[in-house]
Amino acid sequence: MYELSDFGDTKPLRAAAKMLEKDPWKIEREEEFTNVADMYDDPSRVVDERGMQLGEAADLYGDIETAKDYGYVTRGLKSRHIQFIVLGGTIGTGLFLGIGHAFTQAGPLSLLLGYAFTGAAVFAMMMSLGEMATWLPLPCAIPQFCARYVDGAMGFAVGWNNWYSCSLTLCTEISAAAVIIQFWQGADDINSAAWITLIIFLVVGLNIFAVSIYGEAEFIFASIKLLAIIGLLLFALIINLGGGPTHDRLGFRYWNNPGAMKAYISTGSAGRFLGFFSTLVNAAFAYNGVEMVAVAAGEAENPRRNIPKAVRRVFWRIIFFYVLGSLAIGVLIPYNAQTLLDAQKNNAPGAAASPWVIAIYRAGVPVLPSIINAVILTSATSSSNAFLYTGSRYLYALAQNGQAPKFLLICSKKGVPYYCVSITAAMSLLTYMSCSVGSQKVFQWFQALTTISILFTWMSISIAYIKFHSALRASNIDRSTLKFRSPFQPYTAWFSLMFFAMITLFNGFWTFPSSTKKFDVNDFITAYIGIPIYAGLYIFWKVFKKTRWVPSAEADIMTGKAALDAADAHWPERRPKNLWEKIWFFIA
């Protein structure tokens, strides 16, 4: 008896056999059998004759029939969507609210250095991710990169780790929104469950119908956040130079008194260093979501043009929003400002605990706080929307890897994996815990869990790139031929890997006993629970599936690429017709 494998490449035969199994009358002549095989062998033909959506799915799944059965995500995110999704992903509640805790704990210089150093490592990681996502812009490709280039167990671990991280961050942002609404008089009399319900319905509605609706919502949300942060930075400059109602020129007085660096836990130089190190952990949470560009790559129009464009601009967004933002806060108010300390101690709602709003009150501008609170609410809602989208696509990627149930691959006619969206949205019900234990406490608990989780994601991306770089060499592919090539590789990836590993290992330093604090078991578990979760996921799949570390020469860097290459020719070239279009094309 002959085996099917005796006939060489069996994928075309399997595709035709599957069609016969489903409908014996579908292929009546030998020529039709040949056409099915030929069409599978030529992804560009599928793309040309049946469309990009089916072509990409068939190339990835192995046959057209499976692609038609499950459906596939659509490339409904325009260039402006992608640019503003990445922009919005870098401006979350961490920049408006979470940064205040780091500021009062470490001081202005430590805050500035912490966000700058972490930003450098994040940018290094993003350059690595950008190169891989441009080579293979698959839907939520991070688990696939890890599984293909490193180990199937790592793909499983990072996929599920990312999904639960996105689910918890979704809860975090909804919880933050519930707190923010209570800033306005009268809102605190309404049970926060009402606000939580309203936000959940809103973000589910933005995600369940079509990815273009999600993209439009993020475009609007990100535009509001962009205008707000630009306005705040201009406000900081004006107030600092004495342009406020009091005409008091601030300069850097607060860096002298009470000081540029605040000691934390210990005293002297050691205390100042620990204060600085604490800002690295806080900054990691603030940057959470910056990798969202790789999640959206599989649904982006012309991804090999738009993804590199978005990734290259991450550096300037980090500098503009976080480095300048932390500098602005440091010159506007002292880290021991009693109003800010009291707001943090009393879990004051919304903008009341924001250092930006405290600075506005101190400057004597009474109108702005409510406006800033509305912007912060927009930011929290936008982040909720984004993390529901991201979490659902991680589930989708896991199903593509065979590491989650296959029914999760089913998409609507608009290309939405609605089972993935529904399951991820169901996790948002955990936010109702805040109705009984206090929104701020839940926010802090989720923040600790998601911080360690995102660090594992970034480390996994760095490892995947190191292996990808090695696989390119093993396949004799010259990196100079790549459409996007990140600089100084693989050293850039090694730098980001070591930086995030350091933060992961020492992120819970504050839980250990010292002269000012006793050892707290609950704090220690919260700080480090992410490590055994990730390790447990990795070991489970390693043992269950007996996976192995993928040799560089065997890494699958090609599956799905042929259809994507063919699709490149179908994207129209954007040529500006006038000065306005030239400016707009540069921005988005």
N, C-alpha and C positions, 0 to 999 in steps of 0.2 A: 504493500500500500504506500502510495506517495503521501507525503505530508505537504500542507500548504506552503510551508517554508521552503520546500524544494524548488519553488518557482521564483525565487529571488524576492524582490520587493512585493510584499503581499498586501500593502495598503489598498491599491486599486482593486484587487480581487476581493478583499474583505468588504470594501465599499459596495461593490456590485452584489456580492452575496447577501449583504444586509438588505439591500433593496429587494432582492428576490424573496428573501425570508418574509418581508413585510407585505409584499404584493407580487406574487408569482407572475402576474400578467403585465407588470410594469415594463419589463424588458422582453420584448418578443423576438428580437432579431439579434444576431451576432454583432451587427454593426452598432446597435445601441449599447451592448455590453462594452464594446471597445470605446465608444464615446464616453461612457461613464468613467472608465479607467483613465482615458486620456484627459478628461476634464479634471480628475483628481490630481493627475500627475502635473498639471499645468495650472497652478493657483491663479496666475494672471488671467487665464481664460475664464475661470470662475468669477473673478473680480469684474472682468470686462462684460461678461454675458449675464451674470446673476447679481452683480452689485458687490460693493465692498463689505457690507455687513455679513452676507452669506459666505463670501470668499474668505474672509478672515476666520470665521467660525469653522468652516470646512478644513482649512489648513491647520487649525489648532486641534480640532476634535478628531480629524483623520478621515472623515467622509461627510458628504453633503447631507445625507439623510439625518444623521445625528444632529447636525447643525440646524436643519429645518425643524426637527422635533423639539429641541430645547429653545430655539431662538438665540439671539445674541444681543449684546449691548450695542447701542448706536453711537456714532460719532456726532453727537448733537451739541458739543461744547465748542463755541466759536473761539477765535483768538482772544477777544476781549474777556470772555468768560474765564479762560485759563489764566490770563495775566491777573485778573482780579480775584480769582479763587486763591492763587498763591499769595497775592497781596493780603487778602482777608485772613488767610491762614496764619500770617505773621502778626496780625493785630487782634488779640483776644482780650479776655478779661484780665489776663495776667499783666498786660501793659497798663491797664487802668486801675486795677484793684490789688492784684497779688504783689506788684512791685512795691507797694507801700510797706508790707511786712518786711521785705528784704531791706528796705531803706532804714526803717527804725531799728533793725537788728544789727546792721553792719555799717551804716554811714554812707555818705555820698560817693567818696572815692572808691570804696569797696564795691558799691553798687555798679558804678561805671566800669570798673575793671572786670567784675564778674560777668556782666552782660557782654562786654567786648570779647573776653576770652572764650566764653561759651559760644558766642556768635561766630567766632573764627572757626571753631570746631564744627559747628552746624553747617557753615558754608562749605567746609572741606567735605563733609558727608554728602551735602547736596550736589556738589560737583561730581562725585562718584556716582550717585544715584541718577543724575541727569544723563551721564554717558550711557548707562545701562538702559534707562528708559527711552532714550532716543534710538538705540540699537533695536530694542524690542518694546515698543509702546503697547504693552498688553494691559488689559483691565486689572488694576490693582496688582501690579506685577511683583511687588516686593516678596511675597511668599514664593512665587514662581522662580524668581532669581535665586533665592536661597536654596530651594529644592533642586533646581537644575545645576547650579554651579558648585554647591557646597555639600549638602546632604538632605535627603528627603525629610529626615527628622527635624532639621533646622527650619525647613519650609513649613512643616506642621507647627512647630513651636512658635515661630514668629507670626504665622497667620492667626492662630488662636490667641496668642498674646496680644497682637494688634487689635483683634476683634473685641476682646474684653476691655482693652485699654480705651478704645473708641466708645464702647458702651458706657464705661464709667465716666469718661470725659463728657459724654452726652448728658449724663446725670449731673455732673459737676456744673456744666454751663446752665442747665435748666434750674438747678438749685440756686446758682448765682443770680439768674434772672428773677427768681422769686424774691430774693433778698433785695435786689435793686429796685423793684417796683415799690417796696415798702418805704422807700425814701420819701415818697410824696404823701402829704397829709391826707388821711382818710384811707389810704391803701392798706395801712397796717392793721386796720380793723377787719379786713377781709382775710379769711383763712388762706394761707399760701397754697393750699391744694387747688384752689380755683385758678390761680395764676399758672400753676404747674400744668394743669389740664389744658388750659388755653394754649400754652406754648407747645405742648406735645402735639395737639391737633394741628397747629400751624406748621410745624416742621415735617410732620408726616405728610400733610397735604402737598408740601413743596417737593417731596421726594418720590411720591408714589406714582405720579402720572407720567412724567417725561423728564429726562435729564436736562433738557433745555430749560424747563421751568426752574429747576434747581440752579442752573447756571445764571439765569436772569436774576433770581433772588440774591445770589451771592454777588453778582455785579452791583446791584443796588446797595446791599449791605456794606460791601467793601468800599464803595464810593463815599458813603456816609462816614465810615471810619477813617478813610483817608483824609477827607476834609476836616474831620475833627482833630486828628493828630497834627495836621499842618497848622490848624488854628491854635492849638495848645502850645505848639513850639513857638509860633509867632507871639502869642500871649506871654510866654516865658521870657522871650527876648525883650519885649517892650517893658514888662514889669522890672526885669533885671536892670535895664538901663534908666529906670526912673520915670517911665511913661505912664505909670498908674495914677490913680486918684491922689495917692499920698506923695507922689513925686520923690519917693525914696529910692535912691540907686543902691541896689543890693550888692552887686559884684559877687565876690566869693567870700563874703563875711562869714557865712555859716560853715565854711571849710576851716576857718580859724577858730570859731566858737559856735558850737561845741566841739568841732573838729571834723577832719576828713574821714577818719576811720574809727569805728566804734569797736571796743573790745567785746567779745562774746564768749561766755562761759568762763574763760580764763582772764588773766590781766596782762598788761604790757603787750609786747610784740606777739606773743603766742595768742593772746585774746584777739588782737587785731587780725592776725592771719586766719583764725577760726571764723571771725566775722566775714572776712572776704570769701572764705571757702563756702560758707552757708549761702552766699548769693549765687554760686554756681548751680546749686540744686534748684533754687527758685527760678533762675534763668532758664533751666532746662524745661520746666513746666511752661514758662511763658512762650518758648519757641515750639512747643508741642503743636503739630499740625503743619509745620513747614514742609514736611515730606509729602503733602497732599497732592503735589504735582504728579507724582508717580501713580497715584491712585486714579487720577483723572486722565492719565495718558491714553488709556484704552478707549476713552469716549471723546477724545479731542479731535477736532478737525486738523488736518495737516500736522500731525504730532511732531514730525521731524523738523518742522520749522518753529512751532509754538513752544515745545518743551524746552529746547535749548535757550530760547529767548527768555522764558520765565525763570529758568535756573540761574542764568547769568545775572539776573537782576536781584537775586536773593541777597547778595552782598550789600548792595546799596540800600535795600530795605532794612537790613539789620542795622547798618550804620545810621540811617535816617531815623528810624522809629525807636529802636531800643537804646543805642548808644547816645544819641542826642536827647532822647526822652529821659533817660536816667540822669544825664548831665543837667537837664532842665529842672528836674525835681530837686536835685541836690543844691541848686543855687536859689530856689524859690523859698524853701522852708528848711529849718534845722531838723535833724533826725530825732531830736527830743521834743518836738512840738507837742505840747500837752493835748491840744485838740485832736491830733492824729492818734496819739497814744490812747486817749480815752475812747475814741471811736473804735479802735481795734480791741481794747479791753472789754467794751460793752457790746461788741458785735453789732455796731451801728449798721443800719441797712443801707445798701446801695452806695451812692456816691459820697455819703457821709464819711466813709472809711477810705476814700480815694485821696492820695496825696495831691492830686491835681485840684480837687475841689477845696481841700484845706488851703492850698496856695491861693485859690481864687477868693476865698473868704478873707484871708489875711491881707490881700491886695485891695479889698474894699470894693469888689465888683459883685453885687448881690444877684444879678440877673443870670449869670452863667451856670451856677450849680445845677439847676433843673435841666438846662440844655445838655450839660455834660452827662447827667444821669440818664437822659434819654438816649444819648450816644452809647453809653455803657450798656444800656438795655439792648440796644440794637446789636452791639458787639456780642453779647451773650446769646442772643437769639441766632445770630449768624453762625456762631461757633456750634450751637446745638444743631443747626441745619447741616453744617459741614460734617460734623462727626457722625450724624446718622447716615449721611451719604457714604462716608469713608468706611464705617463699620459694615455696612451692607455689602460694599464691594470687596472687603476682606473675606467675608463669608463666600462670596461668589468665586473669588480666586482659590479659596480652599477647595471648593467643589470642583473647580477645573483641575486641581492637582490630585483629585481623588482622595482628599483628606476630610471631606464633609459629604453629607448625603447628596446624591445626584439631582434630587428634585430642586435643589437650590439653584441649579443652572437654568431653570425655566424662566424665560423673560416674557414680558408683555409685548404686544405689537409695537409699542413705542420703545422697546429695548430696556425696560426696567425689570431687574430681578426682584419681583415683588415679594417672594417668600423671604429673601434676604433682608429686604427693607422691613417687613413685618416683624421678623424675629428680633432684629436689632432694635426696632422701635419698642418692642415689648420690654426690653431691658430698662427703658426710661421710666418704667413704673417704680423702679427702686428709688426714684427721686422723692416719692411720697414719704419715705423715711424722715425727710427733713421736717415734715409737719409735726413730728413728735419730739425729735431730739435737737431741733434747732438747725436752721439752714446753714449757718456759718460753720458749725461743727462738722456737718456732713461734707461741706465744701472742702474743709481742710483734710478730712479723712480720705476722700476721693483724690484730692490733689496728691497726697503722699503715695497712694497706690499707682496713679497714672504716671507720676514722675519716673519711678523706677522702671515701669513698663516701657515708656518711650525711649529710655536709655538703652534697653535691650534691643529695641527695634533699630535704633541708629547703629548700635554695634553690629547687628546682623547685616545691615546694609553695607557697612564697611568691610566685613568679612566676605560678603558676596562679591563685592567689587574686586577685592584682592584675588579671589578665585577667577572671576571673569577676566581680569587682566592677564592672568596666567593662561586661561583657556584660549584667549586670542593668540597668544604667542605659540601655544601648542598647535593651533590650527593654521599657523603661518598667515594670520591676518594682520596686515600692517595698520596700526592705529591711526596713521596719518590719513587713511582712507575713510575714517569714520566721519559722519556728518557733525558729530559733536565730540570733542576730545577734551577731557579735563586735564589741567596742567599738573606737572610734578608727580605723576602717578608711578608706582603705587604708594609713594611716600605720603601723599595727601590722605589716602585711606588709612594708612597705618597711624598717622597722627590722630585722626578723629577716633579711631578704635581705641587707642591707648587713653585718650582724654576721657571718653565716656566710660571706659572701664574703671578709671580712677574715681570718677564721681559715683559710680555704682557701688564700689566697694566701701567708700567712706561717706556715703550720703547720710547715714544714720549716726554720725559721730556724736551728735548732740544727745543721743539717748544713753550714752555711757556715763557712769558716775564721775562727778567732779567735785570741786570745792563748793560749787553753787547748786548742784543738782544730784539727786539720788537716781539710781538706775530704775527705769520704768519699763517693765516687760511689755506693756501694751504699745508704748512708743517704739520699742525695738522691733516688735513684730510688724507694726505698720510700716516702718522704714525699710524692712528687708524681706517682707513676704513675697515681693515680686521675684526674688531670686529663686526660691524653691518652686514657685509656680512655673517659671520658664524652664528650669531644669527638669521638673516633673513632666512637662509636655514633651520635651526633647527625648528624655529617657523612655517614656511610654511608647512613642512612635518608633524609636530605635529598636526597642525590644520586640514590639508587636509586629513590625514589618521587616525587621532585620536589615535595616538600611545600612549603607556604607558611605564613607567619605568619598565624594566623587573625584576621580583622577582628572586632572586638567584636560587631558587629551580626550576624555569621554564626556566632558560637560556639554550639555545640549544647548548650544547657543544659536541654533538655526530654526527649530520648530516654530512655525508661525511667521517667520521672517519673509518668506517668499510672497505671501499675499500682501503683507505690508509694503514690500518693495514695489509690487505691482500697483498698489493703491496710490503710491506717491505721484504717479503720472496723472492721476485724476483730479488732484487738487489744483485749482486755478491759481495762477500767480497774481499776487496782490500788487498792483501798480497805482500809486497815488496820482490823482488827476489834478490836484491843486494843493496849495500850501496847507490848508486845513486837514486834508486827508493825509498828507505827509506827516504832520504833527500827530494826528490820531493813530496812524499806523505805527509810529514810534512808541506811543504810550501803550497801545493794545494790539 
